[in-house]
Amino acid sequence: MYIESLEISNYKSFNKPQLLQLSRGINIVIGKNNVGKTTFLDALTFFVNNPHKGSIKANSSHLRASTIRATLGFTKDEIEGYIIDQCNGDFYLDTEVSYPFYFQRDSQRPENWDVTDFTHSNESYTNHPGPYSFEEKIKFFFTKELFSLSLNTNGEKKQFKLNELHKSFVDETIRECYQFRISENSLSFIGTQNNVSDTFVKLADSLIKSLVYKFEVYRTVGSSSPITGNNILSSDCSNLPSVLLFFQADSPGFNAYKEAVKEIFPEISDIIVHPNDSNFAQIGIWNQGPIKNRTDLAIPLKDCGTGIGQVLAILYLVISSTSPQVIIIDEPNSFLHPSASRKLINIFKRYPQHQYIISTHSPEIIASNPDNLILLTLEEGETRVKVLETKQKQDIQYAMQEIGLKLSDVYGYDKILWVEGPTEQVCFPKIISKLYPGLAINIAVEHVRNTGNFEKQYLETTIKLYQKLSGGDSYLIPPAIAYIFDKEGKKQQDIDDLARIGKKASKTKDVDIVHFIKPRLYENFILDNDAIAFSLNEYSSHYGLGENYSPEKINTWVESNKSNLKYWDKGKQDQADSAEWKENIHAAKLLEDLFGEFTDHKVSYQKTVDSVKLTEYLLENKPEAFDSLKQLLDKFLLK
């Protein structure tokens, strides 16, 4: 069984009907907290009634019942198996809702007429001239491999329609039905029966209960359970030890099961399931090789992490089930490490007969290339559903590869601030946190991977690539709030041109999105005597240099070296004597030389280490050093 489509209305945070197509493979449901992910998964079990509070009328206390409509796919084996095993081969079709019943194309039914030996046939009726008799429809129906069933729930009431045989919905009402019998690969019409209900109502209800399995985050899997002859995992997983005990008899299956568990948890060397004296089955875990006849030394499952019990139950269902299951998992990242989550998804892909529907916040799971990606958002108190199309996923993957971005870097943030390099990527979050303590939006700071792509001749194409990746309909990557770069000796005309091109290429053409800091480089912000002295003294203490560096010593060295031509663009060295020299000098080169000379080259200046230390010192002691940067950040952080 699998779920083809789903429409939820008036259930918890879902109000207006929204039709959603599901994939037969892996469906990932994403969204922020409290947008309705768990509600969505609950609706997939089809046994719900908790109306959306917006459905209440102002002058009434009456709430409309929750409604769920779905289309389900079943296999021939599932339908025939139920009819034979649960109904002794007999099934009933409601005479009122079945397609018109007539027996021959151009003749009436003979008196005492009986139809026998409706053997299965692979012959297609699509090429035969119509109309077809009802028994031909029945015969053709049982040659198909997949069947479509529509489900309509209204509160506690459920209706079903087997789309190949029913012209409208049928419920459990007792009425007149046609009776058929399946036996030894043949189908016979028995006649009509009163005071019975349509078989496919109970069939669908039973198959949904047995083939749709929802794993709860809070569920605890016990390490022991009474031994029964049942190999069906209960909805609360309480009988897992018992079903595993019997599963051991299937050596190839159980060995595949253990290997899958060890793939996710490499520290597990073996799993044992054994009966005890009280007729209970017990699960034990070996983290080292098992010791013969000493099952008592195995670690009981109850003493292992929650994730192990959950995975044991999930994989039992995946590997042991002979019928396709609908497996629903709520937040596997809450009980699994990211690497274990990835491995679990990879195992699911090896068992494609099942349908998987998983809610998650995990970038690792989202980036696992699922068949369907569903985004839930909350708008005006109602859950909205959006599906990421295949082409959209491909475009995002291409763009991410082009710029070297990982989903785990940015997923879950509200906005992205793109900056010059790795140093800024580390320092800007510290600056934003210190200078904007009450900031409402959650910002990811990422450095662009190739600043050359942001030169004038490439900028428009590059901005469009970045914009295609983020925001809009992609859902996964938050929109860019700005791009901030070093001035790096650019002329003002070039800066203006780049800002104009960036505005033209962006989705918000009326907003400046490309910005440049006021000084030449980020290091110019942190070129401060007190901060440098503090950092060098830390190195002196750590490496036993025996030196005490004062801000005055630092200042003397800087004043005597700042006119060196290598710190200035050609023809600009006269700026060394100007009041703005600190903004225009090549501060990164100056700091490299300063750190080397003061420590006899025992310490080299590392941007992603030392720039961070200097930033932290200034934020704590001289936050005004970043005043011009704050003025720039105010333009888009305070909107």
N, C-alpha and C positions, 0 to 999 in steps of 0.2 A: 504494500500500500504506500501511496505517497499523496501529498497535498498539492494539487495543481494550482489552486487559487483560493484566496481568502478575502472576505469582506466583513469588516467589523463595524458595528454602529451601536451607539448608546451603551457602551461597556466601559466603565471606569473613565479613563481619560480619552477614550475614543468616542466621539459624538457622531459626526456626520459620516455616512458610509464612504469607505475608500476601498477600491478593488486593488488587490495586490497579486501578481503572478509570482509563484515560487518555482525555483529550480528543483529538479529531481536529485541534484547533487548536494553541495555544501552551500547553505544560505547563512550569511553572517548578518546579524542585526546589531546596529551601532546607534549611539546617541548619548547625550549627557545624562547625568543622574536625574531621576524623576521625570523622564519624558514618556514612559510607558513601555519600556522593553520587557519587563517581567509580565505586565498586563498582556502584551502581545503574545508572549509564549503561553500564558495561561489560556488565551483564546484558542490556541491551536489544539487544546484538548477537547474543545467543544462542549464542555459541561460547566457553563458559567452563567451567572445572572447577577450583575452588580451595575445598575444603570449609571450613566453619566449624570452628575447632579445638574448639569445644564438643561436636562430634559424636563425638569419640573416646571410646571406653570406657576405664574405668580399667584394665581387665585386657587391653586390646587395643591394637595399634598401627594398627588399620584405621580409616580415615576413610570415612564414607559419601560417595558422589559428590554433587556439587552438582546441584540440580534446578531447572529453570526451566520453568514452564508459562505459555503465553500464548495469547491469541486474536488473530488477525491478520485484517485486512480487505483484500481484493483487489478490483480492478475487473475487469470482463469483458474489457476491452482487454488488461490485464496477463496474464490467464490465456490468452486466445486468442492473444495475440502470442507468448507463450512456446511454446505448442503448435505454432503454424505455423512460427515462425522456428527453434526449436531441435529440434523433433521431426518436421518435415516434415508437420505436420497430424495425425499419429497420436498417440493417447494411450491409456494402459492403466489399468484399474481392477482392483485386487486382488479376485479372486472371493470370497475368504474374509471380507473386511471390508466389502465393498460391501453396500448394501441388497439384499434378495432380488430375484433376476432372474427375471421371468416376462414373457411377451410379449403376451398378450392377457388381458383381464379374465376371460373365462369360457372360454378355449380353450387347448389346448396348442400349442406351437410346431410349425408344419408342417415336414416334412422339407425340408432344403435352403432353409429360410426365410431371407430376407435383408431387412434394413431399409435403405431408401435414402430420399433426399430428406427428411431431417428438417430442414426449413427453419425458420429462426428465426421466432418468433411472439411478439407482445406480449400474446397472450391469457393471462389469469390462470387457473391451474388451481385456485385456491382455491375457486371457486364450482362446480366439477365434483364429481359424486359419485365416491367412491373405491370400491375401491382403484385405485391407478394402476400401470400397468406400469412397469418399470424404464426402458424407452426414453422413456416420457413424463416420468419424472423427469429424465432426461438432457436432453430437449428443453427442459423448463421451466427447468432449471438454466442453460442458455445463453441464456435470455431475461432473466435478472437482470443488474443493473448492478453489484451488490456481493456479494461472497462472504465467508464466514467460515471461517477455517481455524484449527484448534487445534494447538498445538505443545507437545511434551513432550520436554524434554532431560534426560537422566540421565547426567551426566558427559560423555563423548564421544559417547554414543548419542542420536540424535534420532528422534522419531516425529511423524507428522503425521496430521491427520484433517480432510478437507474436510467440514464439518458437513452440507452439503446432500446428500452422496453416500456418505460412509463412516459405518458404524455403530460402528466402533472405530478405534483408531490403527493406522497402517500404517508400516512401515519399509522399508529398502532390500533386504529379503530377496527373492531370486529365487523366483518361484512362478508359478502359473497366474493369468492376468489376462484380463479382457475387453478387446478392442481396438476402438477407435472411430477414425473419421477425419473431420476437418473440412476441407471444401473448398468454396470459392465459396459461402459462406453456407449450407451444408447440412452435415448430420452423418449419418454412416452407421455402422452396426454391421458390423464385419468378421468377428468370431468370437472364439474364445478362443486365447490364445497361452501356451505354456509357457516357462519359463526367462527370464522378463522381470520387471521390478519396476514397481510402481505409479508412474505418471508424476508424480503430484502430490507425491511425496517430493522428487524432484530439482527440480521446479518451485518448490516452496516454498523449498527450500534456495538455489536460484539467485536467486530474487527477493529473498530476505532479504539475500544478499550484495551484490546490485546496487542495492537500494533503501533500505537502512539505512546511513546514513553518519555516522560519529562523528568530530567534529573534536577533536583533542587540543590541550591548552594548550601543550605543549612542542614541537609540530610547527613546523618552519621551512619556509616555502614558498620554493623556489628561484626565481631570476629567469630561469633558462634550462633548457631540456630538449630532448632529441632530438625532431625532428618525426616524428610518426606519424599515421596516418589515423584514430586512435581519438579520439572526442569524449567518452569517459567519463572522469571525473576519478578518478584512482587514489586508493586509500585513504590514501596518505601525501602526496597533493597534489603529488608530484614532477613530474607531467606537466602542471601548470596552464598553463605557457607554451604548450605544444603545443595543448591544447584551446582556449585563448583565441585562438590564431592562426586556427583553423578557425571559431571562433564569430564572428570579425569578418565572415565572409561573410554572416551574418545581420544586415544593417544595422540594422533596427528593434530586434532583440533586443540587439545589442551596444551600440547607443545607449542603450537603457533601462538596460543594465548599467552603462555609464559614468556615467549620471546618478545611479544609485543609489549608486555609489561616491563621487561628489562630494557627494551629500547627507550622507553620513557624514563625509567628509573634505573640507570646503569649500576647503581650501588646494590640493587637487589640481585642476588645470585640464584635464588630459587623460591618457589611458592609451594607449600604443602597444605593439603586439606585432608583431615583425618577425623574419624569418629572418636568420641570419648565414651566413658562408661555410662554416661547418662543419656545415650542415644542422641547426642548433639554433634553436629559437624563443626569443626574448628579450622580457622585459617591461620597459618603461621608463615612468617617471612624470615628467610635466611639472608643475611647480609654477607655471610661467608659461606663456603661450601657446606651443605647439610651433613650432619653427623648421623650415621646409620643407627637406627633404633633409639634415637634421642630427640623425638619430636618435641619433647618438653623444653628443649633449648631454643626452639624457634621463637621469634618475637611475635606475640599475639598481635593480630591486626589492630586491636583497640589501642595498642601502645605505639602504633605507627602514626605518621602524619595523616591528617584528614584527606589530603590529596590522593594518597595511595588507595584508600578504600573507595573513593569516588572513581578512580581510574579502573580498579578491578571490576567494579559493577558495569561501567560504561563499556569496557572492552569485552566483557562476557556477552553483553547484548550484541555488540558489533560482530564478534567472531562466531558465536554459537548459533545465532538466529538463522533458521532455514528460510524464513519469509522476509521480504523487504520490510524494514521497520522505519518509522518516523522517529528519529532520536532528537530530542529537544534538550539542550544544555544551557543553563542559565549561568553566565559569568564563570567559565572554567578558569579564567585568570585569577579568580579569588582563591582558588585552592591549588593552582599549579604555577611553577616558575615559568617565565617566558620561554625558555628552551624546551621545557616539557610540553608546553602548550603547542609549540610548533610541531613537535614530534607526534603529538596526538592527532593533529590535523593531517599530517602525512599518512598516518595509519588509516584514518577515515578514507583517504583517497584510494587506498588499496582495497576498500570494500564499498565500491560504488553502487551496489544494489540497494543500499539504505539511503534515506533522505535525512540530512543533518540540518538542524536549525539552531543556531548558536548565537546568544547575545554576549557581547564582550566590550571591554574598553581597551583590550590588548592590541597594540600596533602590530605585534608579531602575528597574531591570528588574522587581523584585518589584511595584512600584507601577504597572506598565504595563497593569494590568487583564488579566492572562492568562486563558485559558479554564480552566486548572486549576492549583492551587497545592498542591504536595506538600511536606510537612515531614518530614524525617528526624531522629530523635533516637537517642541511644545509651543504652540502659538495660540494666544488668547485662551489658555486653559484647555486646549484640545490637542491631542496628538495628531501630527501630520506624518504621512508615510511617503518616502521618496525612494526610488530604486536607481542605483547607479548602473547605467547601461554598459554593455561590453565595450563599445567604442570609447566611452568616457574613461573606463578603466585602462584601456590600452594607451590613450593619450596621456593619462597621468603617469603611467609606468614609464613611457618614453621620456616625458619631461623630467621625471625624477632621475632617470639614468643620465640624461644630458647634463644636469646640474650637480649630480652626485649627492642627492638628498635622500635620507632614509625617512620612512613614515614615522618611525619611533622618535625621530628628532622633534616633530612638530604636532603629532596627532594629539588632540585634546586641548590645544590652545585656541584663543579667540582670534589672535592676529599674529603675523610674522613681521619682525623688523629685520630687514636684510642689512648687513654691515660689511665693512671692508674686508676684514680678515679674522683669523682665529683669535687674535688678541682682543679685538673688539667683541667677539662672540662671548668671551669669558667676562670682560669688564663691563659691558653695557647692562647686563642683568643686575650687577651689583649697584651700578649707578642708579638705575630705575628703581630698584628696591629701596635705596637710601633716600633718594630725592622725591619719590612719589609713593610714600608708604600706604596711602589709601586708594591706590589706583584700582579701578573697578575691573578693568580688562586684564586678562591673562595673556602675556605676550611671550612668544618664543623668539629668541634672538639667534639668527643663523648668518654665517658669513657666506658671501658669494664665492663660488669655487674658482672662478677665473675672472679677475677684475678686467682683463683685457677685453672681454666681451661687452663691457660697459663703456668702451670708447665710442666716440661719436658715430663712426661708420657702422657699428654693430648694435648700438644701443636700442633702437626701435625693435629689431628682431628679438633681442635678448629679453627686453621687458615683456613683449608679447608671450614669449615662452614661459617666463616666470608667472605671468598673469593666467595663462592657460592652466598652469599647475595649481594655482591657489584660488580659493574662493569660488564664487559663481555656483555652478552645478556640481562641482567635484565633491563637495561635502567633506572630504577627508583632509585636505590641506587648507588651513585657514588663510584668509586673504592677507595680502601684503599691506602693511600700514605705511611703510616708507622704505626707501633705499638710502642709506647714509654712507658716504664715501669720504676718503681723505682728499684734501685739495691738491696735494702733491705737485705744487708749483704751477697749476693750471691758470691760464689767463681768465679774467672775469668773463670775457666774451664766450670762451669755451664752456665755462660753468653755466652761463645763461642758456647757451644752445643745448647743452645736455639736459638741463631742467625742462626746457620746452619740448624736446623730443620725448622725454620720459612722460610728460603730461599727455602728449598726443597719443602715445602708445598704450597708456593705462586705460582701465575700464572706467575710471572716474576722470574724464578729460578736463574737468574744471578744477582739479585739485593737483597741486604740486606733489609728486611722489618721489622724485629724485632730489636729494639734498647733499650738501657738502658742509663739513665742519669748518669753523672759522679758521683755526690754525692749519698749518701744512699737513701734519700727521697727528694721529691720536697721541703719540709720545710727547708732543708739545704740551698737552694738558698736564702731564705728570713730570715735566722738567722742573723740579722743585728741590731746592737745596736741603730743606729739612727732611723731606721724604727720602731723598737719595742717601743722606747721612744715616738715617735710621736703617735703611736696607743694608748698607755696607757694614754697619756695625753688627748686624745679625750675622753676616757672612764671616766677619772677623772673629766673632765668638764661636761660630760653628766650626770653622777651619783652623782656629788657633793662630790667627795672623798676628795677634798682639798689637793691633792698631785701634785707635779710637778716632773715628772720623767725625769732625764737627761740620755743621752747615757752613761755617766760615771757610774751612779748607775746601769744601766743595765749590763755594762761590769763587774763591781765588782761582781755582783751576779753570772753571768755566769762563771767567772773565779773560783769562790769558789765552784761551784756546778758541773762543767762539768766532774769531775772525779767520780761522783756517779756511782756505778756499774749498776744501773737500766737503764742508758743511753747507755750501751755498751753490745755487745755480749760477751758471756762467753770467758774469756781469752784475750779480746781485749781492756780492760780498760787502758792499758798502752799507747794506742793511744791518750789519752787525752792530753798528753804532746807533741805530734808531731805537725809539722807545718800543717798537713792536718786534724787536729781534727775536724774542722768545716764540712768537707765533710763526715766524718764517724760516727759522733755521731748521736744518735736517736733524731733528732731535734724536731720531733713532741711531744715526751714526755717532752723534755726540755721546750718547749714553753708552754705546758699545765701547768707545775709546776710554771714557771716564772709568767705567767699571774695570776694564783691563788694566789701566795704569795704576789705579789705587790699590789693586790687589796683586800687583806683579803678575798679572795674567793668570792667576790661579782661579779667578772667577770670570766667566764670560757672560755678558748680558744676554738673557734669554727673554724674548718678548712675552711669550705666553706664561712665563713664571714671574719675572721681575716687574714687568708692566702691571701685572695683577697686584703684586705687593705694594707698589707705589700707589696704585689706585686705591687700594684698601686703606692705606695710611692717610691719604688726602681726604677720602670720604669721611673718615673718623675725625680728622683734625683740621682740615682746610677745605671743606666742601665747596667754598667759593671758587676753587680752581676750575670747577666745571660749570661756571655760570653761563658762558656762551653756549655750551652744549645743552644746558637746560633750556635756554631760550629757544633753541632749535627743537628740542623734544616737546616743548610745550605746544608747538604748532599742531601736532597730531595726537599727543597723548592726552591732552586736556579737552579734546573735542567732545 
